[in-house]
Structures are given as C-alpha cells and as structure tokens.
Amino acid sequence: MRWVNRQIGPSQRFALGAVPIALIVLFYLFMAAQRHAVNPADKILPLPGGMVQAVSALIFQPDPLSGNLLFWADTLASLQRLGLGLGIATLMALVVGLVLGVLPPMRATFGPLVTGIAVIPPIALLPILFIALGLGDTAKVALIVIGIAPVMIRDIAAHVTALPREQIIKAQTLGANSWQIMIRVALPQAMPRLLQALRLALGPAWVFLISAEAVASDVGLGYRIFLVRRYLSMDVIIPYVAWIAILAIIMDVTLAFLSKRMFGWAHGANH
C-alpha cells in the first residue's frame, strides 16, 4: 500500500507524534549531560533537576516583596491579557467579516483599509501604542487585537464571499433581506471558519503578548523570561517556554474539540 493511501488511527497518531518529541528531549538530555560533565556549573543547558528546583521556588514559595506565588501570578496575568485580546479580535472578526463578506459595497469601501492594516508589522506599532495608551494592559491587549484581528477579518470575509451564490439567491427568493441573509445563511457557515481562524491566530497572539510584556510590564510570563535572561537563568526560561507551549496546546486542542462538537458537519464524515 502506498503511503499516500495509509490511514492513521488515533493511537498510531499519538505514538508517531511522540517519537520526534522524545528524540528532541533525549538529545537535549545528552547534550546537557555532556556539558555538565565538563562544567558542573554550566547554566546554558540545565539538567531537569535544576529546572525543577528553580521553578518550584516560583510555584510554591511566596515572593518576599509582593507575597505572590510568581509562577501563578505570571500565568494569570498573561492569560487575562491574552484572553481579552483574543475575545475582542474574535468578535471583531465575526462582525466585520460578515459585513464585508455579505455586502459588496462595504467590502469595496473598507476592504482595502483592513488589508492595509493587516500587512503592517504589529511589533512596529508597539512604541506608538505605549505612547498613546500607556504602559498598562490596554496597550498589550491592543497589540494582540491589531496583530490578529485584521487577518481573521480577511479570512472570514473571504470565506463568506466564497459561499455559493445559489444560497444567497434562494434566500432572497424566500423573502430574506440582507440582515437575514447575514444571520441565517452566512453566520452558521462562518462559525467553524471562525474557530479555525482563532486556532491559527493563537501563535501570533502569544508572540505579541510576550513581546509587549518583555518591553513594559511588571508581571507576566514574557516579563519573567526577559527578567531572568540577564542572569542566564535557563533553568527558569526553559520551563516557562515549555509552560507557554503547554497552555497554547491546551487552547488549540480545546478549540478543535469545540469545533468538532458544535459543527461536526463542517469536518466531514471521517471526524
């Protein structure tokens, strides 16, 4: 049987997916052991025991100045900023994407503006946001929104525009106006695409969040990573990066589950 025709079951997918991850971990452990054999005080590739010890202090020991458990305070602050930014961007993508996709005059008027904003590197706007909105959470959330909302809007608008014209004509034949077509025809078919667009936006959203926290913040996962880098504290940086990856994977898996659960028709019979 040709490889292109082979079907992989859930258990096989899990096993195959675990192989490269295990190889990377084994390679890291090998390199770390080699470096520590030469220099036991090496800080570039810390051993697992050193990482557990360093992160445990942040997880379980209150900070002497603030009294907070820094690991959880950082996680909560970052998730609040990220969640707010994703929520605003998703709502904007749904509303504006539907309007641009269903109404050609609106698409012709505002489509170029959305495209222009989408191609601007969001990081380049960070100094402007800090000057205009201050150094608080507002600027950080705004960076996430500006970074992902235009791309999501373009995706939803293009998806709605590509809906079969026959559906629009049939709805009008039954007496539907533009508003009803938007809500009854376009919206249900745009929702699975919206969740897919949100999944694709998770990576860039984390990048914008970490960048903003690194520049100006006093709490957050990005802030902590860039704070300890000056001490070459890889025993903190690597676990924090791994924790960010775990959070992102959990969010992605949750969105995929919700999409299949709520909109199974959009995933085909094989799902």
VOPAGU-2260 file (C-alpha; in pm, 1 decimal, decimal comma):
REM VOPAGU-2260
SITE   aa  ch    i         X         Y         Z
SITE  MET   A    0       0,0       0,0       0,0
SITE  ARG   A    1     129,0     344,3     -90,7
SITE  TRP   A    2     193,9     580,9     198,6
SITE  VAL   A    3     -45,0     836,0      48,2
SITE  ASN   A    4    -329,3     585,9      97,9
SITE  ARG   A    5    -246,7     478,8     452,8
SITE  GLN   A    6    -493,4     579,9     722,3
SITE  ILE   A    7    -353,8     650,2    1070,5
SITE  GLY   A    8    -567,9     572,3    1374,8
SITE  PRO   A    9    -576,9     785,1    1693,1
SITE  SER   A   10    -339,8     558,0    1887,5
SITE  GLN   A   11     -94,4     545,3    1597,5
SITE  ARG   A   12    -107,7     923,4    1558,6
SITE  PHE   A   13     -24,9     965,2    1926,3
SITE  ALA   A   14     266,1     720,5    1906,9
SITE  LEU   A   15     408,5     868,0    1587,6
SITE  GLY   A   16     369,7    1222,1    1716,3
SITE  ALA   A   17     551,6    1133,4    2038,4
SITE  VAL   A   18     857,4     999,2    1857,8
SITE  PRO   A   19    1013,9    1331,2    1742,2
SITE  ILE   A   20     933,7    1494,9    2076,6
SITE  ALA   A   21    1104,6    1209,7    2263,0
SITE  LEU   A   22    1406,2    1234,2    2032,7
SITE  ILE   A   23    1439,7    1607,0    2099,4
SITE  VAL   A   24    1418,6    1550,3    2475,9
SITE  LEU   A   25    1677,1    1271,2    2461,5
SITE  PHE   A   26    1908,2    1486,6    2251,0
SITE  TYR   A   27    1876,6    1772,7    2499,7
SITE  LEU   A   28    1946,9    1542,6    2795,2
SITE  PHE   A   29    2251,8    1401,9    2618,2
SITE  MET   A   30    2392,3    1746,3    2539,1
SITE  ALA   A   31    2317,0    1874,4    2890,7
SITE  ALA   A   32    2490,1    1574,7    3047,9
SITE  GLN   A   33    2793,9    1630,2    2825,7
SITE  ARG   A   34    2820,0    1997,6    2921,1
SITE  HIS   A   35    2775,9    1927,1    3292,8
SITE  ALA   A   36    3040,2    1655,8    3277,1
SITE  VAL   A   37    3285,3    1921,9    3161,4
SITE  ASN   A   38    3147,1    2206,2    3377,1
SITE  PRO   A   39    2910,5    2113,8    3663,1
SITE  ALA   A   40    2814,0    2481,8    3698,4
SITE  ASP   A   41    2701,1    2513,9    3336,1
SITE  LYS   A   42    2389,7    2735,3    3305,9
SITE  ILE   A   43    2322,4    2712,7    2933,2
SITE  LEU   A   44    2173,4    2362,1    2932,4
SITE  PRO   A   45    2042,4    2294,5    3283,4
SITE  LEU   A   46    1961,3    1942,0    3391,9
SITE  PRO   A   47    1599,1    1850,9    3475,9
SITE  GLY   A   48    1673,7    1852,8    3848,5
SITE  GLY   A   49    1798,4    2210,1    3832,5
SITE  MET   A   50    1493,7    2325,0    3638,7
SITE  VAL   A   51    1256,9    2157,6    3884,5
SITE  GLN   A   52    1433,7    2321,6    4177,0
SITE  ALA   A   53    1431,7    2668,3    4022,0
SITE  VAL   A   54    1068,8    2659,2    3909,3
SITE  SER   A   55     948,1    2500,4    4233,2
SITE  ALA   A   56    1060,7    2811,3    4418,0
SITE  LEU   A   57     845,2    3025,4    4187,0
SITE  ILE   A   58     547,9    2788,8    4214,8
SITE  PHE   A   59     538,0    2718,9    4587,2
SITE  GLN   A   60     734,1    2995,5    4763,1
SITE  PRO   A   61     570,8    3340,9    4800,6
SITE  ASP   A   62     770,9    3635,1    4675,4
SITE  PRO   A   63     918,6    3829,1    4972,8
SITE  LEU   A   64     819,3    4165,7    4822,6
SITE  SER   A   65     470,4    4101,4    4685,4
SITE  GLY   A   66     370,8    3788,2    4873,8
SITE  ASN   A   67     251,3    3631,1    4546,3
SITE  LEU   A   68     337,5    3295,7    4400,6
SITE  LEU   A   69     522,1    3435,8    4100,0
SITE  PHE   A   70     462,8    3147,0    3861,0
SITE  TRP   A   71      86,4    3157,2    3903,9
SITE  ALA   A   72      75,2    3536,6    3912,1
SITE  ASP   A   73     263,6    3547,5    3582,1
SITE  THR   A   74      35,7    3284,3    3429,0
SITE  LEU   A   75    -283,4    3458,1    3542,0
SITE  ALA   A   76    -169,9    3799,4    3418,2
SITE  SER   A   77     -68,5    3666,2    3076,4
SITE  LEU   A   78    -385,6    3460,2    3031,4
SITE  GLN   A   79    -602,9    3757,3    3122,3
SITE  ARG   A   80    -432,8    3977,9    2864,3
SITE  LEU   A   81    -435,9    3704,4    2603,0
SITE  GLY   A   82    -798,0    3609,7    2664,5
SITE  LEU   A   83    -915,8    3969,0    2640,9
SITE  GLY   A   84    -720,7    4029,0    2322,1
SITE  LEU   A   85    -843,7    3707,3    2160,8
SITE  GLY   A   86   -1201,9    3777,9    2264,4
SITE  ILE   A   87   -1206,6    4128,8    2118,6
SITE  ALA   A   88   -1033,2    4015,8    1799,1
SITE  THR   A   89   -1272,3    3722,9    1753,9
SITE  LEU   A   90   -1578,8    3942,2    1797,5
SITE  MET   A   91   -1440,2    4196,6    1551,6
SITE  ALA   A   92   -1357,5    3923,2    1301,9
SITE  LEU   A   93   -1707,6    3781,2    1320,6
SITE  VAL   A   94   -1896,2    4110,2    1289,1
SITE  VAL   A   95   -1673,7    4288,8    1038,6
SITE  GLY   A   96   -1600,4    3970,8     843,0
SITE  LEU   A   97   -1971,4    3902,0     796,8
SITE  VAL   A   98   -2042,5    4259,9     689,9
SITE  LEU   A   99   -1758,0    4266,8     437,2
SITE  GLY   A  100   -1839,0    3920,2     309,5
SITE  VAL   A  101   -2211,4    3969,6     260,1
SITE  LEU   A  102   -2229,2    4333,9     149,6
SITE  PRO   A  103   -2020,7    4418,2    -161,5
SITE  PRO   A  104   -2039,9    4798,5    -109,8
SITE  MET   A  105   -1897,0    4761,7     241,8
SITE  ARG   A  106   -1629,9    4525,6     111,1
SITE  ALA   A  107   -1529,3    4774,0    -158,3
SITE  THR   A  108   -1518,2    5060,2      94,2
SITE  PHE   A  109   -1343,5    4903,0     390,9
SITE  GLY   A  110   -1167,9    4602,3     238,9
SITE  PRO   A  111    -855,4    4798,1     134,8
SITE  LEU   A  112    -831,1    4952,2     483,2
SITE  VAL   A  113    -841,4    4610,1     650,6
SITE  THR   A  114    -583,0    4479,2     405,3
SITE  GLY   A  115    -356,0    4775,2     469,9
SITE  ILE   A  116    -370,9    4726,7     846,5
SITE  ALA   A  117    -316,0    4352,6     812,2
SITE  VAL   A  118      18,0    4395,8     633,4
SITE  ILE   A  119     164,6    4635,6     890,4
SITE  PRO   A  120     407,9    4455,1    1126,6
SITE  PRO   A  121     225,9    4484,3    1463,2
SITE  ILE   A  122     550,4    4495,0    1661,1
SITE  ALA   A  123     638,5    4818,5    1479,7
SITE  LEU   A  124     328,1    4974,4    1635,4
SITE  LEU   A  125     425,5    4882,6    1990,5
SITE  PRO   A  126     603,7    5214,4    2069,2
SITE  ILE   A  127     303,3    5405,7    1933,3
SITE  LEU   A  128      65,1    5202,3    2147,6
SITE  PHE   A  129     272,9    5257,2    2461,1
SITE  ILE   A  130     286,6    5631,9    2394,4
SITE  ALA   A  131     -84,0    5659,2    2314,5
SITE  LEU   A  132    -227,0    5409,0    2564,3
SITE  GLY   A  133      35,4    5399,8    2837,1
SITE  LEU   A  134     236,5    5109,2    2972,0
SITE  GLY   A  135     -57,3    4922,2    3124,6
SITE  ASP   A  136    -254,0    4625,6    2998,7
SITE  THR   A  137    -450,5    4832,9    2747,5
SITE  ALA   A  138    -155,3    4866,7    2512,2
SITE  LYS   A  139     -72,0    4496,5    2539,6
SITE  VAL   A  140    -428,0    4391,6    2461,2
SITE  ALA   A  141    -443,0    4642,9    2176,7
SITE  LEU   A  142    -128,0    4494,4    2023,9
SITE  ILE   A  143    -285,9    4147,6    2023,2
SITE  VAL   A  144    -604,9    4281,6    1866,7
SITE  ILE   A  145    -424,5    4482,5    1599,7
SITE  GLY   A  146    -195,8    4189,6    1530,3
SITE  ILE   A  147    -457,1    3920,4    1469,3
SITE  ALA   A  148    -796,6    4085,2    1408,2
SITE  PRO   A  149    -730,1    4214,2    1052,3
SITE  VAL   A  150    -601,7    3875,1     937,4
SITE  MET   A  151    -902,4    3699,6    1091,7
SITE  ILE   A  152   -1138,7    3954,4     936,0
SITE  ARG   A  153    -991,3    3894,7     591,0
SITE  ASP   A  154   -1022,3    3519,6     634,0
SITE  ILE   A  155   -1386,9    3531,4     745,8
SITE  ALA   A  156   -1478,1    3782,8     475,7
SITE  ALA   A  157   -1315,2    3569,1     205,0
SITE  HIS   A  158   -1491,3    3257,1     334,9
SITE  VAL   A  159   -1830,9    3426,9     337,6
SITE  THR   A  160   -1772,6    3579,1      -5,9
SITE  ALA   A  161   -1695,1    3233,1    -143,3
SITE  LEU   A  162   -2027,6    3085,3     -28,3
SITE  PRO   A  163   -2231,6    2950,1    -321,8
SITE  ARG   A  164   -2423,6    3230,5    -485,6
SITE  GLU   A  165   -2719,2    2994,6    -516,9
SITE  GLN   A  166   -2770,4    3011,6    -139,9
SITE  ILE   A  167   -2799,1    3390,5    -149,1
SITE  ILE   A  168   -3039,4    3382,2    -444,0
SITE  LYS   A  169   -3256,9    3115,4    -284,3
SITE  ALA   A  170   -3272,7    3311,1      42,9
SITE  GLN   A  171   -3379,5    3624,7    -145,4
SITE  THR   A  172   -3640,4    3423,6    -334,5
SITE  LEU   A  173   -3786,5    3324,1       1,7
SITE  GLY   A  174   -3804,5    3691,6     100,9
SITE  ALA   A  175   -3486,9    3730,3     307,9
SITE  ASN   A  176   -3329,3    4074,9     332,4
SITE  SER   A  177   -2956,9    4148,6     371,2
SITE  TRP   A  178   -2969,3    4125,1     751,1
SITE  GLN   A  179   -3148,2    3790,6     741,8
SITE  ILE   A  180   -2905,7    3654,1     484,3
SITE  MET   A  181   -2616,9    3758,2     707,3
SITE  ILE   A  182   -2764,3    3594,7    1019,9
SITE  ARG   A  183   -2946,3    3292,2     877,4
SITE  VAL   A  184   -2721,0    3196,2     585,6
SITE  ALA   A  185   -2369,0    3334,9     635,5
SITE  LEU   A  186   -2331,9    3323,5    1013,8
SITE  PRO   A  187   -2383,2    2947,0    1065,6
SITE  GLN   A  188   -2133,7    2867,3     790,5
SITE  ALA   A  189   -1881,4    3121,7     918,3
SITE  MET   A  190   -1864,3    2987,1    1274,8
SITE  PRO   A  191   -1645,4    2679,7    1202,3
SITE  ARG   A  192   -1414,8    2900,3     998,7
SITE  LEU   A  193   -1400,1    3148,9    1284,7
SITE  LEU   A  194   -1278,1    2881,0    1526,5
SITE  GLN   A  195   -1021,3    2768,1    1271,1
SITE  ALA   A  196    -902,1    3125,9    1226,2
SITE  LEU   A  197    -878,8    3163,4    1602,9
SITE  ARG   A  198    -666,8    2848,7    1626,8
SITE  LEU   A  199    -430,4    2985,7    1362,3
SITE  ALA   A  200    -412,3    3318,6    1547,2
SITE  LEU   A  201    -302,0    3163,2    1877,8
SITE  GLY   A  202      66,0    3152,5    1780,3
SITE  PRO   A  203      90,8    3516,0    1667,6
SITE  ALA   A  204    -117,4    3626,9    1968,2
SITE  TRP   A  205     133,9    3467,5    2206,7
SITE  VAL   A  206     420,9    3632,6    2018,4
SITE  PHE   A  207     263,5    3977,3    2051,3
SITE  LEU   A  208     182,5    3920,6    2417,9
SITE  ILE   A  209     533,5    3804,7    2509,3
SITE  SER   A  210     687,0    4092,2    2313,7
SITE  ALA   A  211     471,5    4352,4    2489,3
SITE  GLU   A  212     533,9    4202,2    2833,1
SITE  ALA   A  213     907,7    4193,4    2767,9
SITE  VAL   A  214     918,0    4564,9    2684,0
SITE  ALA   A  215     699,6    4705,5    2961,4
SITE  SER   A  216     545,1    4500,8    3240,0
SITE  ASP   A  217     594,7    4401,8    3599,9
SITE  VAL   A  218     422,3    4062,4    3585,2
SITE  GLY   A  219     360,5    3803,3    3316,0
SITE  LEU   A  220     525,8    3506,9    3151,0
SITE  GLY   A  221     707,6    3720,8    2897,1
SITE  TYR   A  222     819,1    3964,1    3165,5
SITE  ARG   A  223     966,7    3684,2    3376,3
SITE  ILE   A  224    1152,2    3529,2    3084,1
SITE  PHE   A  225    1319,1    3856,2    2986,4
SITE  LEU   A  226    1383,5    3947,8    3350,5
SITE  VAL   A  227    1587,7    3636,5    3428,6
SITE  ARG   A  228    1769,5    3627,8    3094,8
SITE  ARG   A  229    2021,7    3880,1    3225,6
SITE  TYR   A  230    2128,5    3617,5    3480,5
SITE  LEU   A  231    2139,8    3341,4    3216,1
SITE  SER   A  232    1876,2    3158,4    3419,0
SITE  MET   A  233    1794,5    2893,6    3162,8
SITE  ASP   A  234    1662,0    2676,4    3444,5
SITE  VAL   A  235    1369,7    2922,8    3462,3
SITE  ILE   A  236    1346,3    3024,1    3096,9
SITE  ILE   A  237    1313,2    2672,7    2954,4
SITE  PRO   A  238    1030,7    2565,6    3192,6
SITE  TYR   A  239     849,0    2892,6    3126,3
SITE  VAL   A  240     875,2    2841,3    2749,6
SITE  ALA   A  241     754,4    2482,5    2793,4
SITE  TRP   A  242     462,5    2607,3    3005,5
SITE  ILE   A  243     364,8    2858,0    2736,0
SITE  ALA   A  244     371,8    2575,8    2481,3
SITE  ILE   A  245     151,2    2359,3    2704,0
SITE  LEU   A  246    -100,3    2641,1    2751,4
SITE  ALA   A  247    -108,7    2705,2    2376,1
SITE  ILE   A  248    -159,6    2335,4    2301,7
SITE  ILE   A  249    -442,5    2312,3    2555,1
SITE  MET   A  250    -613,2    2611,6    2396,2
SITE  ASP   A  251    -569,7    2471,1    2046,3
SITE  VAL   A  252    -699,9    2125,8    2141,1
SITE  THR   A  253    -997,6    2282,0    2320,6
SITE  LEU   A  254   -1090,9    2490,9    2016,4
SITE  ALA   A  255   -1055,6    2187,9    1787,9
SITE  PHE   A  256   -1278,2    1982,1    2020,0
SITE  LEU   A  257   -1541,0    2256,0    2035,5
SITE  SER   A  258   -1540,3    2292,9    1658,2
SITE  LYS   A  259   -1593,8    1921,2    1600,3
SITE  ARG   A  260   -1851,1    1901,4    1876,3
SITE  MET   A  261   -2055,3    2202,8    1770,9
SITE  PHE   A  262   -2003,4    2195,2    1394,4
SITE  GLY   A  263   -1943,3    1830,8    1309,2
SITE  TRP   A  264   -2093,7    1883,6     963,9
SITE  ALA   A  265   -1801,0    2109,5     873,0
SITE  HIS   A  266   -1540,0    1838,0     940,6
SITE  GLY   A  267   -1672,8    1562,0     717,7
SITE  ALA   A  268   -1770,5    1206,5     793,9
SITE  ASN   A  269   -1419,3    1099,1     892,7
SITE  HIS   A  270   -1430,0    1319,7    1205,8
